[in-house]
């Protein structure tokens, strides 16, 4: 038997320990093939005594978008299966996407959202437990306002005002442009302007530095995007690329959570316009989403597309 120096044995032990530690810290990301997990975000009480239960979801894929029609694989009960949930699922985290309203006497009952994707069934259980109580600050923090830090003004934040143009058509033919018009305004909270940092001589470009914040930052300011809420988004074409409403943190991703990103100016009179066409007939639900970096207002538009 060969005697080995102690320093060699110590080096081997250190190498093994380091390898095990790195393996334990390994995190995998996936482009496709993973499931979508429904998420219960929390609740608050409305002035009339009813409660709003907030839902979102986490799509574990970075690229794959999924369509799950209302039914056995996408249902909310009791009172369902359709309680206003999406049927088209964008990648990654989509926060505070819709609410389910429940009566003042909801008590200890629960609402369950069941979702099956890529062969896996996940559920979100919504209750009025006090640890799920929300306010404007909590929602803003989760959305990344002020990089997730607490600032007093967000507690007084109001949802942006949002309305759709009354003259919009809701029935078109395949390939026929439909003009979408939305009006949005905000109370100016959160305040401030965000400018992406400039490169510094001798230092890595800011886009490729290690993130310093735990929560992805979401710049303040009014913005509006259209998404496909129900229907095959691959068959829907907007005349201008829409700002992403899901947390895409990859650089240069046209996302407010992405570096570098500066919000475009608000259009005159708060009037946003874009054209949309459809490649296949069917019924589609488009959703306008107006946000201020902390709270988001939504309006749906159902479009019937004929051959």
C-alpha beads as a LAMMPS data file, in Angstrom:
LAMMPS data file: protein, C-alpha beads

307 atoms
306 bonds

1 atom types
1 bond types

-500.0 500.0 xlo xhi
-500.0 500.0 ylo yhi
-500.0 500.0 zlo zhi

Masses

1 110.0

Atoms # bond

1 1 1 0.000 0.000 0.000
2 1 1 1.351 3.419 -0.962
3 1 1 1.339 6.127 1.680
4 1 1 0.080 9.436 0.288
5 1 1 1.024 12.824 1.734
6 1 1 -1.549 14.399 3.988
7 1 1 -1.733 17.489 1.811
8 1 1 -2.803 15.335 -1.144
9 1 1 -5.544 13.642 0.871
10 1 1 -6.742 17.039 2.096
11 1 1 -6.813 18.370 -1.466
12 1 1 -8.861 15.405 -2.653
13 1 1 -11.303 15.834 0.232
14 1 1 -11.670 19.535 -0.567
15 1 1 -12.295 18.769 -4.244
16 1 1 -14.989 16.218 -3.394
17 1 1 -16.682 18.585 -0.934
18 1 1 -16.634 21.422 -3.475
19 1 1 -18.110 19.183 -6.183
20 1 1 -20.915 18.045 -3.884
21 1 1 -21.631 21.633 -2.881
22 1 1 -21.802 22.808 -6.480
23 1 1 -24.080 19.885 -7.390
24 1 1 -26.443 20.793 -4.562
25 1 1 -26.613 24.383 -5.864
26 1 1 -27.239 23.437 -9.500
27 1 1 -30.396 24.973 -10.949
28 1 1 -31.832 23.788 -14.227
29 1 1 -33.869 25.842 -16.662
30 1 1 -36.031 24.428 -19.424
31 1 1 -37.175 25.671 -22.796
32 1 1 -40.120 23.264 -23.002
33 1 1 -41.650 20.088 -21.658
34 1 1 -42.340 21.304 -18.115
35 1 1 -45.668 22.036 -16.436
36 1 1 -47.566 25.209 -15.633
37 1 1 -48.361 25.705 -11.952
38 1 1 -51.414 27.800 -11.039
39 1 1 -50.645 30.280 -8.277
40 1 1 -52.872 31.772 -5.606
41 1 1 -51.465 35.250 -4.960
42 1 1 -53.741 36.334 -2.100
43 1 1 -56.938 38.238 -1.360
44 1 1 -58.388 41.510 -0.255
45 1 1 -61.824 42.707 0.794
46 1 1 -63.837 45.066 -1.386
47 1 1 -65.912 48.003 -0.171
48 1 1 -69.161 46.055 -0.640
49 1 1 -67.950 43.277 1.673
50 1 1 -67.098 40.784 -1.076
51 1 1 -63.594 39.411 -1.537
52 1 1 -61.295 39.315 -4.557
53 1 1 -59.072 36.245 -4.808
54 1 1 -56.028 36.922 -7.001
55 1 1 -54.488 34.254 -9.232
56 1 1 -51.500 33.964 -11.547
57 1 1 -49.300 31.130 -12.727
58 1 1 -45.741 29.924 -13.184
59 1 1 -44.854 28.299 -16.492
60 1 1 -41.577 26.478 -15.838
61 1 1 -40.662 26.757 -19.526
62 1 1 -38.760 29.688 -20.999
63 1 1 -40.031 29.195 -24.545
64 1 1 -43.036 26.861 -24.676
65 1 1 -46.461 28.482 -24.595
66 1 1 -49.411 26.206 -23.946
67 1 1 -53.124 26.260 -24.704
68 1 1 -55.464 24.458 -22.315
69 1 1 -59.212 24.883 -22.971
70 1 1 -61.693 25.214 -20.147
71 1 1 -62.690 21.734 -19.001
72 1 1 -61.180 18.776 -17.145
73 1 1 -57.622 20.067 -17.627
74 1 1 -58.337 23.709 -16.761
75 1 1 -61.102 24.335 -14.256
76 1 1 -61.918 26.321 -11.144
77 1 1 -64.381 24.949 -8.626
78 1 1 -66.824 25.450 -7.074
79 1 1 -68.831 27.583 -9.452
80 1 1 -66.854 26.601 -12.538
81 1 1 -65.341 25.234 -14.529
82 1 1 -65.011 28.726 -16.059
83 1 1 -64.212 31.447 -13.522
84 1 1 -62.373 33.754 -15.904
85 1 1 -59.005 31.993 -15.986
86 1 1 -56.746 32.101 -19.061
87 1 1 -56.510 29.283 -21.583
88 1 1 -53.285 30.520 -23.194
89 1 1 -50.209 30.346 -20.995
90 1 1 -47.123 32.451 -21.667
91 1 1 -43.690 31.454 -20.350
92 1 1 -42.476 31.931 -16.790
93 1 1 -44.115 33.956 -14.017
94 1 1 -47.366 35.769 -14.751
95 1 1 -48.470 37.616 -11.621
96 1 1 -51.913 38.788 -10.436
97 1 1 -53.492 37.928 -13.772
98 1 1 -57.153 37.609 -12.773
99 1 1 -59.493 37.562 -9.791
100 1 1 -62.360 35.390 -8.623
101 1 1 -64.987 37.267 -6.635
102 1 1 -66.546 35.535 -3.621
103 1 1 -69.381 36.671 -1.286
104 1 1 -69.006 38.259 2.167
105 1 1 -69.959 34.968 3.859
106 1 1 -67.221 32.959 2.074
107 1 1 -65.732 32.116 5.488
108 1 1 -63.523 29.023 5.629
109 1 1 -64.410 27.803 2.139
110 1 1 -61.856 27.477 -0.641
111 1 1 -61.608 27.867 -4.396
112 1 1 -59.430 25.363 -6.278
113 1 1 -57.846 25.952 -9.687
114 1 1 -56.805 22.672 -11.322
115 1 1 -54.493 22.764 -14.338
116 1 1 -52.985 19.866 -16.290
117 1 1 -50.115 20.571 -18.687
118 1 1 -47.508 18.317 -20.264
119 1 1 -48.946 15.347 -18.375
120 1 1 -48.741 16.880 -14.905
121 1 1 -51.643 18.141 -12.774
122 1 1 -51.121 21.092 -10.418
123 1 1 -53.585 22.862 -8.122
124 1 1 -53.844 26.223 -6.394
125 1 1 -55.990 26.490 -3.257
126 1 1 -57.476 29.891 -2.482
127 1 1 -58.700 30.735 1.023
128 1 1 -59.149 33.790 3.224
129 1 1 -56.281 32.877 5.524
130 1 1 -54.820 36.040 7.018
131 1 1 -51.299 35.299 5.787
132 1 1 -52.606 35.739 2.225
133 1 1 -54.041 39.225 2.870
134 1 1 -52.907 41.699 0.190
135 1 1 -52.570 45.446 -0.120
136 1 1 -51.144 47.741 -2.798
137 1 1 -47.673 47.579 -1.242
138 1 1 -47.612 43.783 -1.227
139 1 1 -48.694 43.549 -4.857
140 1 1 -46.209 46.235 -5.884
141 1 1 -43.378 44.440 -4.119
142 1 1 -44.196 41.167 -5.868
143 1 1 -44.354 42.960 -9.219
144 1 1 -40.856 44.351 -8.665
145 1 1 -41.762 48.004 -8.058
146 1 1 -38.752 49.856 -6.649
147 1 1 -36.838 46.571 -7.116
148 1 1 -39.034 44.921 -4.496
149 1 1 -38.204 47.403 -1.733
150 1 1 -40.858 48.983 0.483
151 1 1 -41.605 52.658 -0.159
152 1 1 -44.450 54.515 1.531
153 1 1 -46.038 56.017 -1.598
154 1 1 -46.890 52.610 -3.082
155 1 1 -49.327 52.026 -0.210
156 1 1 -51.443 54.833 -1.665
157 1 1 -51.125 53.627 -5.247
158 1 1 -54.258 53.237 -7.362
159 1 1 -54.856 50.954 -10.322
160 1 1 -54.424 52.705 -13.691
161 1 1 -57.625 53.807 -15.396
162 1 1 -58.224 51.689 -18.500
163 1 1 -60.992 51.593 -21.088
164 1 1 -61.401 50.241 -24.610
165 1 1 -62.503 52.209 -27.645
166 1 1 -66.273 51.903 -28.025
167 1 1 -66.128 51.829 -31.836
168 1 1 -64.040 48.673 -32.045
169 1 1 -65.303 45.850 -34.225
170 1 1 -65.470 42.423 -32.679
171 1 1 -65.969 40.320 -35.798
172 1 1 -63.457 40.040 -38.629
173 1 1 -62.310 37.609 -41.292
174 1 1 -59.032 35.731 -41.405
175 1 1 -56.273 38.151 -42.415
176 1 1 -58.479 41.244 -42.040
177 1 1 -56.874 43.916 -39.814
178 1 1 -58.721 44.886 -36.660
179 1 1 -57.787 48.169 -35.017
180 1 1 -57.451 47.942 -31.241
181 1 1 -57.797 51.180 -29.307
182 1 1 -57.314 51.530 -25.570
183 1 1 -57.179 54.554 -23.269
184 1 1 -55.089 54.539 -20.094
185 1 1 -54.018 57.037 -17.445
186 1 1 -52.391 56.811 -14.031
187 1 1 -51.961 58.682 -10.748
188 1 1 -48.171 58.974 -11.112
189 1 1 -47.438 56.435 -8.366
190 1 1 -44.853 54.923 -8.242
191 1 1 -43.034 58.132 -9.114
192 1 1 -39.664 58.620 -10.735
193 1 1 -37.943 57.805 -13.986
194 1 1 -35.657 54.865 -14.622
195 1 1 -32.681 55.132 -16.962
196 1 1 -30.560 52.025 -17.587
197 1 1 -26.969 52.526 -16.374
198 1 1 -24.329 53.328 -18.971
199 1 1 -21.244 51.145 -19.512
200 1 1 -18.232 52.160 -17.414
201 1 1 -14.656 51.995 -18.723
202 1 1 -12.833 48.909 -17.518
203 1 1 -15.976 47.238 -16.170
204 1 1 -18.268 44.591 -17.675
205 1 1 -21.263 45.883 -19.592
206 1 1 -24.201 46.330 -17.153
207 1 1 -26.273 43.840 -19.146
208 1 1 -23.863 41.048 -18.279
209 1 1 -23.149 41.742 -14.635
210 1 1 -24.405 39.476 -11.891
211 1 1 -27.832 40.773 -10.717
212 1 1 -27.662 42.584 -7.381
213 1 1 -31.374 42.419 -6.549
214 1 1 -33.306 39.362 -5.412
215 1 1 -36.536 40.657 -6.977
216 1 1 -36.432 41.566 -10.699
217 1 1 -36.863 45.311 -11.038
218 1 1 -39.914 46.795 -12.728
219 1 1 -39.481 50.472 -13.700
220 1 1 -42.156 53.020 -12.738
221 1 1 -44.355 54.529 -15.389
222 1 1 -47.502 53.857 -17.379
223 1 1 -47.391 51.183 -20.047
224 1 1 -49.980 49.209 -22.036
225 1 1 -49.774 45.869 -23.823
226 1 1 -52.137 43.475 -25.532
227 1 1 -51.871 39.738 -24.913
228 1 1 -53.798 36.703 -26.105
229 1 1 -55.752 35.587 -23.048
230 1 1 -57.699 32.808 -24.739
231 1 1 -56.901 31.286 -28.119
232 1 1 -53.783 30.217 -30.001
233 1 1 -51.363 33.147 -29.788
234 1 1 -49.273 31.769 -32.661
235 1 1 -52.219 32.602 -34.956
236 1 1 -52.460 36.207 -33.741
237 1 1 -50.295 38.938 -35.266
238 1 1 -49.954 42.436 -33.812
239 1 1 -48.687 45.182 -36.113
240 1 1 -46.199 46.223 -33.420
241 1 1 -44.365 43.978 -30.978
242 1 1 -46.113 44.144 -27.610
243 1 1 -44.196 44.766 -24.399
244 1 1 -44.073 41.482 -22.500
245 1 1 -46.291 41.186 -19.454
246 1 1 -44.493 38.118 -18.085
247 1 1 -41.245 38.213 -16.160
248 1 1 -38.665 37.753 -18.889
249 1 1 -35.425 38.736 -17.141
250 1 1 -33.118 37.893 -20.042
251 1 1 -31.257 40.879 -21.470
252 1 1 -32.757 42.721 -24.444
253 1 1 -36.079 40.879 -24.153
254 1 1 -38.606 43.707 -24.628
255 1 1 -39.685 43.206 -21.031
256 1 1 -39.781 45.763 -18.192
257 1 1 -37.967 43.164 -16.051
258 1 1 -35.195 42.925 -18.644
259 1 1 -32.008 44.974 -18.924
260 1 1 -31.719 47.434 -20.516
261 1 1 -35.260 48.692 -20.728
262 1 1 -36.687 52.196 -20.721
263 1 1 -40.440 52.620 -21.076
264 1 1 -41.629 54.352 -24.244
265 1 1 -43.412 57.684 -23.792
266 1 1 -47.138 57.680 -23.142
267 1 1 -48.943 58.490 -26.419
268 1 1 -50.952 61.723 -26.746
269 1 1 -54.227 61.668 -24.817
270 1 1 -53.271 58.287 -23.363
271 1 1 -54.541 56.601 -26.519
272 1 1 -52.832 53.353 -27.508
273 1 1 -53.544 51.905 -30.957
274 1 1 -52.369 48.752 -32.701
275 1 1 -53.711 46.545 -35.482
276 1 1 -54.163 42.793 -35.164
277 1 1 -54.812 40.031 -37.701
278 1 1 -55.708 36.375 -37.266
279 1 1 -54.440 33.407 -39.289
280 1 1 -57.239 30.974 -38.427
281 1 1 -60.968 31.266 -37.692
282 1 1 -62.217 30.878 -34.150
283 1 1 -63.005 32.843 -31.023
284 1 1 -60.163 34.719 -29.360
285 1 1 -60.026 36.732 -26.154
286 1 1 -57.528 39.573 -26.308
287 1 1 -56.584 41.361 -23.113
288 1 1 -55.369 44.943 -22.713
289 1 1 -53.082 45.321 -19.687
290 1 1 -52.236 48.779 -18.352
291 1 1 -49.647 48.866 -15.584
292 1 1 -47.639 51.426 -13.646
293 1 1 -44.861 49.106 -12.483
294 1 1 -46.798 48.038 -9.390
295 1 1 -50.513 47.574 -10.151
296 1 1 -52.151 46.391 -13.376
297 1 1 -55.634 46.976 -14.801
298 1 1 -57.112 44.718 -17.471
299 1 1 -59.909 44.732 -20.042
300 1 1 -60.888 41.838 -22.293
301 1 1 -62.073 41.944 -25.898
302 1 1 -63.659 38.847 -27.453
303 1 1 -63.102 38.618 -31.215
304 1 1 -64.896 36.196 -33.527
305 1 1 -62.845 35.380 -36.622
306 1 1 -64.656 34.028 -39.688
307 1 1 -62.972 32.151 -42.576

Bonds

1 1 1 2
2 1 2 3
3 1 3 4
4 1 4 5
5 1 5 6
6 1 6 7
7 1 7 8
8 1 8 9
9 1 9 10
10 1 10 11
11 1 11 12
12 1 12 13
13 1 13 14
14 1 14 15
15 1 15 16
16 1 16 17
17 1 17 18
18 1 18 19
19 1 19 20
20 1 20 21
21 1 21 22
22 1 22 23
23 1 23 24
24 1 24 25
25 1 25 26
26 1 26 27
27 1 27 28
28 1 28 29
29 1 29 30
30 1 30 31
31 1 31 32
32 1 32 33
33 1 33 34
34 1 34 35
35 1 35 36
36 1 36 37
37 1 37 38
38 1 38 39
39 1 39 40
40 1 40 41
41 1 41 42
42 1 42 43
43 1 43 44
44 1 44 45
45 1 45 46
46 1 46 47
47 1 47 48
48 1 48 49
49 1 49 50
50 1 50 51
51 1 51 52
52 1 52 53
53 1 53 54
54 1 54 55
55 1 55 56
56 1 56 57
57 1 57 58
58 1 58 59
59 1 59 60
60 1 60 61
61 1 61 62
62 1 62 63
63 1 63 64
64 1 64 65
65 1 65 66
66 1 66 67
67 1 67 68
68 1 68 69
69 1 69 70
70 1 70 71
71 1 71 72
72 1 72 73
73 1 73 74
74 1 74 75
75 1 75 76
76 1 76 77
77 1 77 78
78 1 78 79
79 1 79 80
80 1 80 81
81 1 81 82
82 1 82 83
83 1 83 84
84 1 84 85
85 1 85 86
86 1 86 87
87 1 87 88
88 1 88 89
89 1 89 90
90 1 90 91
91 1 91 92
92 1 92 93
93 1 93 94
94 1 94 95
95 1 95 96
96 1 96 97
97 1 97 98
98 1 98 99
99 1 99 100
100 1 100 101
101 1 101 102
102 1 102 103
103 1 103 104
104 1 104 105
105 1 105 106
106 1 106 107
107 1 107 108
108 1 108 109
109 1 109 110
110 1 110 111
111 1 111 112
112 1 112 113
113 1 113 114
114 1 114 115
115 1 115 116
116 1 116 117
117 1 117 118
118 1 118 119
119 1 119 120
120 1 120 121
121 1 121 122
122 1 122 123
123 1 123 124
124 1 124 125
125 1 125 126
126 1 126 127
127 1 127 128
128 1 128 129
129 1 129 130
130 1 130 131
131 1 131 132
132 1 132 133
133 1 133 134
134 1 134 135
135 1 135 136
136 1 136 137
137 1 137 138
138 1 138 139
139 1 139 140
140 1 140 141
141 1 141 142
142 1 142 143
143 1 143 144
144 1 144 145
145 1 145 146
146 1 146 147
147 1 147 148
148 1 148 149
149 1 149 150
150 1 150 151
151 1 151 152
152 1 152 153
153 1 153 154
154 1 154 155
155 1 155 156
156 1 156 157
157 1 157 158
158 1 158 159
159 1 159 160
160 1 160 161
161 1 161 162
162 1 162 163
163 1 163 164
164 1 164 165
165 1 165 166
166 1 166 167
167 1 167 168
168 1 168 169
169 1 169 170
170 1 170 171
171 1 171 172
172 1 172 173
173 1 173 174
174 1 174 175
175 1 175 176
176 1 176 177
177 1 177 178
178 1 178 179
179 1 179 180
180 1 180 181
181 1 181 182
182 1 182 183
183 1 183 184
184 1 184 185
185 1 185 186
186 1 186 187
187 1 187 188
188 1 188 189
189 1 189 190
190 1 190 191
191 1 191 192
192 1 192 193
193 1 193 194
194 1 194 195
195 1 195 196
196 1 196 197
197 1 197 198
198 1 198 199
199 1 199 200
200 1 200 201
201 1 201 202
202 1 202 203
203 1 203 204
204 1 204 205
205 1 205 206
206 1 206 207
207 1 207 208
208 1 208 209
209 1 209 210
210 1 210 211
211 1 211 212
212 1 212 213
213 1 213 214
214 1 214 215
215 1 215 216
216 1 216 217
217 1 217 218
218 1 218 219
219 1 219 220
220 1 220 221
221 1 221 222
222 1 222 223
223 1 223 224
224 1 224 225
225 1 225 226
226 1 226 227
227 1 227 228
228 1 228 229
229 1 229 230
230 1 230 231
231 1 231 232
232 1 232 233
233 1 233 234
234 1 234 235
235 1 235 236
236 1 236 237
237 1 237 238
238 1 238 239
239 1 239 240
240 1 240 241
241 1 241 242
242 1 242 243
243 1 243 244
244 1 244 245
245 1 245 246
246 1 246 247
247 1 247 248
248 1 248 249
249 1 249 250
250 1 250 251
251 1 251 252
252 1 252 253
253 1 253 254
254 1 254 255
255 1 255 256
256 1 256 257
257 1 257 258
258 1 258 259
259 1 259 260
260 1 260 261
261 1 261 262
262 1 262 263
263 1 263 264
264 1 264 265
265 1 265 266
266 1 266 267
267 1 267 268
268 1 268 269
269 1 269 270
270 1 270 271
271 1 271 272
272 1 272 273
273 1 273 274
274 1 274 275
275 1 275 276
276 1 276 277
277 1 277 278
278 1 278 279
279 1 279 280
280 1 280 281
281 1 281 282
282 1 282 283
283 1 283 284
284 1 284 285
285 1 285 286
286 1 286 287
287 1 287 288
288 1 288 289
289 1 289 290
290 1 290 291
291 1 291 292
292 1 292 293
293 1 293 294
294 1 294 295
295 1 295 296
296 1 296 297
297 1 297 298
298 1 298 299
299 1 299 300
300 1 300 301
301 1 301 302
302 1 302 303
303 1 303 304
304 1 304 305
305 1 305 306
306 1 306 307
